[in-house]
Every structure is written in C-alpha cells, then in structure tokens.
Amino acid sequence: MAPTTTTTEHKPSAERIMELDGLRGLAILLVVLCHYITAVPHGRSHSLGSMAGTAMGLGASGVGLFFILSGFLIGGILIDSKQSANYFRTFYLRRICRIFPLYYLWIALFAVLATTITGWQLHVPYWAYLTFVQNYFMQRTDIEAIWFGALWSLGVEEQFYLLAPPLIRKRKPQGLWNILIGILVLSFVLRLVLLTQLREASPYYWGLDAATYWTPSRAGDLAVGILAAVAWRTESMKQWIGAHLAYFKYTVAICAAALVATLPWLVRPTYFFPAAFGIPIFSILYLSMLIIALMDKQSVIATACRGRALRELGKISYCVYIIHVAVNWAVHKYVLGELPRFDSWRSIGVTALAVVVTLMIAEMSWFLYERPLIRRGHKYSY
C-alpha cells in the first residue's frame, strides 16, 4: 500500500552524505572486478582461481547499485525542488554539465583515433551514442565493445533523467508511490516475457539482451531508488524504518544466502536466471544496504562506506566507469602485445598496472576537467 502520510518539505541541501559516496565506490569496484577478471580469461577451467574469477562476475550487479543510487539522489533532488520556478531548467543544466563533457570527449577521442587506425569501426551508428539510445542496439564491433560496451547504462540513466522530472513534478507522495510500484512490477514482468517468449537457438538471444539493457527492463532499480527517496522524506516512514532496522539487516543476510545458493545459475550470463531473478535479489540487497548506511551510522556497512578509499573511488567513479575497459585493453596491448588476461602472474601484474593508470587518469579528469564543470553547473540555482 502507498503511504497515507504527507511528505515533510525539505529544502535542497548542499550537505554531502559520505556513505553514499562509499556506496558509489563499491558499485564501481564491483564493475571493475567483473570486467578486469571475469570478462577475460582467468585461469584453468574448474581450478579454484578460475571459479573465484567466475564468481566475481556478480560484480556486474554494481550497475544496479548505480541505478538505485541515481534514483535515490536524483529523485530526492527533484522532490526537494519540485516547487521551484526553475525546476526543469536547473535540473537539466546541472545534469548536462555533469554528464555530457566527459562522455562526448570520449566519443570524440574514438572518432579521431578511428580516422588513423585501421579496423576501428562502429556497428552502432554515432547518432545512437550521441543521443544516449545505444542500449537498444545489440551488436558491436570488437573495438566498439571495448570502447563503448559498458556505456549502455548511461543510456538508461539519461533516459531516466529525461522522464523523471515531469513524473515527479506534479505527483503527490501517494500518487508517486503508486506509479513507482507499478513501474517496479511491470519491469519485472517485462523481463520475464522477454526472457521466455523471445528465445532463439543461440546462447545469447534477443530477449536476453533486451531484458538486460533496455530501459523499461531496468527501470525497476531506478524506481526502487526513488521509492527510498520518498520514504526518506516521509517522516512517519522514516521513523518506522528506524524502529525496524533489524528487518533490513536480516534482509541483507537472506539475500546474501540466496546469492550463494543460486551462484551456479547467477554466473551463467547466457541463462535467463540472472536477468529474471538475479536483478531483483541484488536490488533488494542494495536497497537494504542503502537504508542501513543512512540510518545506522555505527553499522559495518556505514563504517565501510565512510572509508576514505571507497569515498575517493566513488568521487571519480564516472570517469573510471567510462574508461576502465579501454585502459585495460590498451595497457595489455602495449605491455604484452595481447588481449587482456588474468591467468598468470605476468598478466595479473599488467592488470594491476591498468588499475593504476585508470585511477590516475580519473583523478586528473576530476581535478582538471570534471570538478570545474560541476561547479559551473551549480551556479544554476533552484
């Protein structure tokens, strides 16, 4: 049922919640581990190292954590400022200053290199990347997958940024709650339909890609984040959550047990189980972690998220996300003359070097490029 209480009015705050930076750092750490280890050759079949590397494929769920955090943070900003006369203008200008410069610079760099390097071609047209609809295109060339493959989620987020402001602007808390619950349910049902009705003979099939990458299929995580933002701003719900925080801690334990029990199916990306049931399990897990991090500052989760390393990683996560796969490919290509691997001490060392290079580039991007543009964006006030 939707909450029947009214939402307490909040003014937009400049206060930064450290725990959310740490959760963002955890999200990008999970994604990097997946792409740097699981997505490349990582050991002799059935060896302990290979099985551990395969299990790190669960790190792909970090994208879902990004979605939930976006729903919570962006949804919260929109709820807090919904009465502002500059509601739409300020929101979109700030998002443009944050997202567009680095993303379009990355596209431009590829376009320049493609004019000088043989074989650097796109299967997905440039206009799809430029308009953030790349998540609806299924096939990519090898170099395109390296350069742009992970960026499908930016298409989902930008489409969310386009649709969320008008959705939140005129909705009262109860109406918004009902709509978000509907989106959550429909997203789950849509994934089941795509996975079961649009199968083909090959392991990777059209329905699987659509259930994994299309915005309507992944809207559930974003809806979960906005629901958390609504609850956080509804005083009676916030008090209830605080009084029953043990439920969320039990939920974390139950979800962790469920992931261990279903691990053999979750690590099979060509199977319907990860998209059908893995996504909601991780969504519940990450929502519970978010609530614990916000409400129990002494918890292990909150303490870990306040750690300097995770917060620093969260700060530079946008650039890391965009460049990390291409940097790993380039470092392995330059040092070893081969595609990335993680199955020998030499290749592990080169992967570690790729991590260092990625972090250095991301830090420089933050201080020299992204932070000045973000500050420029914040001159637009609600």
C-alpha positions in Angstrom: 0.0 0.0 0.0 1.1 3.6 -0.6 1.9 5.8 2.4 -1.0 7.8 3.5 1.0 10.4 5.4 2.2 13.6 3.9 5.8 14.2 3.0 7.8 16.7 5.0 9.0 19.6 2.9 12.8 19.7 2.6 14.9 22.4 1.1 17.7 21.3 -1.2 20.8 20.8 0.8 24.4 21.1 -0.1 25.3 18.6 2.6 27.0 15.6 1.2 26.3 12.1 2.6 29.6 10.4 2.9 28.0 6.9 3.0 26.5 7.4 -0.5 30.0 8.2 -1.9 31.2 5.0 -0.4 28.3 3.0 -1.9 29.1 4.6 -5.3 32.7 3.5 -4.8 31.6 0.0 -4.0 29.5 0.0 -7.2 32.4 0.9 -9.5 34.7 -1.5 -7.6 32.3 -4.4 -8.4 32.1 -3.4 -12.1 35.8 -3.1 -12.5 36.4 -6.5 -10.9 33.9 -8.1 -13.2 35.4 -6.5 -16.4 39.1 -7.0 -15.4 38.8 -10.6 -14.1 35.6 -12.4 -15.1 35.2 -10.9 -18.6 38.7 -12.1 -19.6 40.5 -15.5 -19.5 41.1 -16.0 -15.8 42.5 -19.5 -15.2 42.4 -23.1 -16.0 38.8 -24.4 -16.2 37.5 -25.7 -12.8 40.5 -24.5 -10.9 40.0 -22.6 -7.6 41.3 -19.4 -9.2 39.0 -19.8 -12.2 36.0 -20.4 -10.0 36.8 -17.4 -7.9 37.2 -15.3 -11.0 33.9 -16.5 -12.4 32.2 -15.7 -9.1 33.4 -12.1 -9.5 31.1 -11.9 -12.4 28.5 -10.9 -9.8 30.2 -7.6 -9.9 28.1 -6.8 -12.9 25.4 -6.1 -10.4 27.2 -2.9 -9.5 25.4 -1.3 -12.4 22.1 -2.0 -10.5 23.6 -0.3 -7.4 24.4 2.7 -9.6 20.8 2.8 -10.8 19.4 2.7 -7.2 21.8 5.4 -6.1 20.7 7.6 -9.1 17.1 7.0 -8.3 17.6 8.0 -4.6 19.8 11.0 -5.2 18.2 12.4 -8.4 14.7 11.5 -7.2 15.5 13.3 -3.9 16.8 16.4 -5.6 13.6 16.6 -7.7 11.3 16.0 -4.8 13.0 18.7 -2.7 12.9 21.3 -5.6 9.5 20.5 -7.2 8.0 23.8 -6.2 10.9 25.8 -7.8 10.2 28.1 -10.7 13.5 26.9 -12.3 12.8 23.2 -11.6 13.3 21.9 -15.2 15.9 24.4 -16.3 18.2 24.0 -13.3 18.0 20.2 -13.2 18.8 19.7 -16.9 21.6 22.2 -17.0 23.2 20.6 -14.0 22.9 17.1 -15.5 24.4 18.4 -18.8 27.4 19.9 -17.0 28.0 16.7 -15.1 27.4 14.1 -17.8 27.9 15.5 -21.3 31.5 16.9 -21.3 33.4 13.8 -20.4 31.1 11.5 -22.3 31.3 13.4 -25.6 35.0 13.9 -25.2 35.3 10.1 -25.0 33.2 9.8 -28.2 35.3 12.4 -29.9 38.6 10.7 -29.0 37.3 7.5 -30.5 36.3 9.3 -33.7 39.8 10.9 -34.0 41.6 7.6 -33.5 39.2 5.8 -35.9 40.5 8.1 -38.7 44.1 6.9 -38.2 43.8 3.3 -37.0 42.7 0.5 -39.4 39.8 -1.6 -38.2 38.4 1.0 -35.8 34.8 0.9 -36.9 31.4 1.2 -35.3 28.4 -1.1 -35.8 26.2 1.1 -33.7 25.8 4.5 -35.5 27.4 7.6 -33.9 24.0 9.2 -33.6 22.9 6.4 -31.2 25.8 7.2 -28.8 25.3 10.9 -29.2 21.6 10.7 -28.3 22.1 8.1 -25.5 20.0 5.3 -27.1 22.9 2.9 -27.5 21.3 0.5 -25.0 18.8 -0.6 -27.7 21.4 -1.7 -30.2 22.6 -5.3 -29.6 25.7 -5.8 -31.9 29.1 -4.1 -31.7 32.4 -4.5 -33.3 35.3 -5.7 -31.1 36.9 -2.3 -30.6 33.5 -0.7 -30.1 32.7 -3.2 -27.4 35.9 -2.3 -25.7 35.5 1.4 -26.0 31.7 1.8 -25.6 30.3 -1.6 -24.4 29.9 -0.7 -20.7 28.2 2.6 -21.6 24.8 1.1 -22.2 23.9 2.0 -18.7 24.5 5.7 -19.4 21.7 5.5 -22.0 19.4 4.1 -19.3 20.3 6.9 -16.8 20.0 9.7 -19.4 16.6 8.4 -20.4 15.7 8.3 -16.7 16.9 12.0 -16.3 14.6 12.9 -19.2 11.5 11.2 -17.8 11.9 11.6 -14.0 11.4 15.4 -13.7 7.9 15.6 -15.3 6.9 12.4 -13.4 7.8 13.8 -10.0 6.9 17.4 -10.6 3.1 17.1 -10.3 2.7 14.0 -8.2 1.8 13.9 -4.6 3.7 11.3 -2.5 0.9 8.7 -2.6 0.4 9.0 -6.3 4.1 8.9 -7.0 4.4 5.9 -4.7 1.7 4.0 -6.7 3.3 4.8 -10.0 6.7 3.7 -8.8 5.3 0.4 -7.5 3.7 -0.1 -10.9 7.0 0.5 -12.7 8.7 -1.9 -10.4 6.2 -4.7 -11.1 5.9 -4.0 -14.9 9.7 -4.0 -15.2 9.9 -7.5 -13.6 7.0 -8.8 -15.8 8.6 -7.4 -18.9 11.9 -9.1 -18.2 10.1 -12.4 -17.8 8.2 -12.0 -21.0 11.3 -11.1 -23.0 13.3 -13.9 -21.5 10.8 -16.6 -22.0 9.0 -15.6 -25.2 11.8 -14.2 -27.4 14.3 -17.1 -27.2 16.5 -18.2 -30.1 18.7 -21.2 -30.6 22.0 -19.4 -29.8 23.1 -18.9 -26.2 22.9 -15.1 -26.5 19.4 -14.2 -27.7 17.5 -11.1 -28.4 15.2 -11.4 -25.5 18.1 -11.7 -23.1 19.8 -8.6 -24.3 16.5 -6.6 -24.2 15.8 -7.8 -20.6 19.3 -6.8 -19.6 19.9 -3.5 -21.3 16.6 -1.9 -22.3 15.4 1.0 -20.1 11.9 -0.4 -19.4 13.5 -3.6 -18.3 15.9 -1.9 -15.9 13.5 0.8 -14.7 12.8 -1.2 -11.6 16.1 -0.3 -9.9 15.6 3.4 -10.6 12.1 3.1 -9.2 13.4 1.4 -6.1 15.8 4.3 -5.6 13.1 6.9 -5.9 10.9 5.0 -3.5 13.7 5.1 -1.0 13.9 8.9 -1.6 10.2 9.3 -1.0 10.4 7.2 2.2 13.4 9.2 3.4 11.3 12.4 3.2 8.1 11.0 4.7 8.6 11.4 8.5 6.3 8.5 9.6 8.0 6.1 7.2 11.5 7.2 8.2 10.6 6.7 11.9 9.2 3.2 11.1 12.3 2.3 9.2 14.4 3.4 12.1 12.4 1.4 14.6 12.6 -1.8 12.4 16.1 -1.5 11.1 16.8 -5.1 12.1 14.4 -6.2 9.3 16.8 -4.7 6.7 19.8 -6.3 8.4 18.1 -9.7 8.2 17.2 -9.0 4.6 20.9 -8.4 3.8 21.7 -11.8 5.3 18.9 -13.5 3.5 19.8 -12.0 0.1 23.5 -13.0 0.7 22.4 -16.6 1.4 20.2 -16.6 -1.7 23.1 -15.4 -3.8 25.3 -18.2 -2.5 22.6 -20.8 -3.0 21.9 -19.7 -6.6 25.5 -18.9 -7.6 25.8 -21.7 -10.2 22.9 -20.1 -12.1 23.9 -16.5 -11.5 27.3 -16.8 -13.1 25.8 -18.1 -16.3 25.2 -14.9 -18.3 23.5 -16.7 -21.2 20.9 -18.2 -18.9 17.6 -16.4 -18.0 18.1 -16.7 -14.2 20.4 -13.7 -13.7 18.2 -11.3 -15.5 14.9 -12.7 -14.2 15.7 -13.2 -10.6 19.3 -12.0 -10.0 18.4 -8.4 -10.7 15.6 -8.3 -8.1 17.7 -10.1 -5.5 20.5 -7.6 -5.9 18.0 -4.8 -5.9 16.6 -5.8 -2.5 20.1 -6.4 -1.2 21.4 -2.9 -2.3 18.3 -1.1 -1.1 18.7 -2.7 2.3 22.4 -1.7 2.4 21.5 1.9 1.4 18.9 2.1 4.2 21.3 0.7 6.8 24.1 3.1 5.6 21.7 6.0 6.0 20.1 5.1 9.3 22.7 3.2 11.3 25.9 5.2 11.3 27.6 2.7 13.6 26.9 -0.3 11.3 29.6 -2.2 9.5 28.1 -1.1 6.2 28.1 2.6 7.1 31.6 2.5 8.6 33.0 0.8 5.5 31.2 3.3 3.2 32.8 6.2 5.1 36.2 4.7 4.5 38.5 7.1 2.6 39.3 4.6 -0.2 35.7 3.8 -1.1 34.7 7.5 -0.9 37.6 8.5 -3.2 36.7 5.8 -5.6 33.1 7.0 -5.6 34.2 10.5 -6.3 36.0 9.6 -9.5 33.7 6.7 -10.4 32.2 8.4 -13.5 35.5 8.6 -15.4 36.6 5.2 -14.1 33.4 3.7 -15.5 33.8 5.3 -18.9 37.5 4.5 -19.5 38.3 1.4 -17.5 37.7 -1.3 -20.1 39.6 0.6 -22.8 42.5 1.3 -20.5 42.9 -2.3 -19.5 42.9 -3.3 -23.2 45.4 -0.6 -24.1 47.8 -1.5 -21.3 47.8 -5.2 -22.0 48.2 -4.5 -25.7 51.1 -2.2 -25.2 53.0 -4.2 -22.5 52.2 -7.8 -23.5 51.1 -7.4 -27.1 47.9 -9.4 -26.4 44.3 -9.0 -25.3 43.7 -8.7 -21.5 44.1 -11.9 -19.4 44.1 -12.7 -15.7 45.6 -16.1 -15.7 49.3 -15.7 -14.9 51.4 -13.6 -12.6 52.6 -11.5 -15.5 49.0 -10.8 -16.8 47.8 -10.1 -13.2 50.7 -7.6 -12.8 49.7 -5.9 -16.0 46.1 -5.8 -14.9 47.2 -4.1 -11.7 49.1 -1.6 -13.8 45.9 -0.9 -15.7 44.1 -0.2 -12.5 46.8 2.3 -11.5 46.6 4.0 -14.9 42.8 4.1 -14.8 42.8 5.7 -11.4 45.5 8.3 -12.3 43.6 9.3 -15.4 40.3 9.5 -13.4 41.9 11.6 -10.7 43.3 14.1 -13.3 40.0 14.2 -15.1 38.2 15.0 -11.8 40.5 17.8 -10.7 41.3 19.4 -14.1 38.1 18.8 -16.1 35.0 17.4 -14.2 35.1 19.4 -11.0 35.3 22.8 -12.7 32.4 21.9 -14.9 30.3 20.6 -11.9 31.0 23.9 -10.1 29.9 25.8 -13.2 26.7 23.7 -13.3 25.9 24.6 -9.7 25.7 28.3 -10.5 22.3 27.4 -11.8 20.1 27.5 -8.6 16.6 26.2 -8.0 
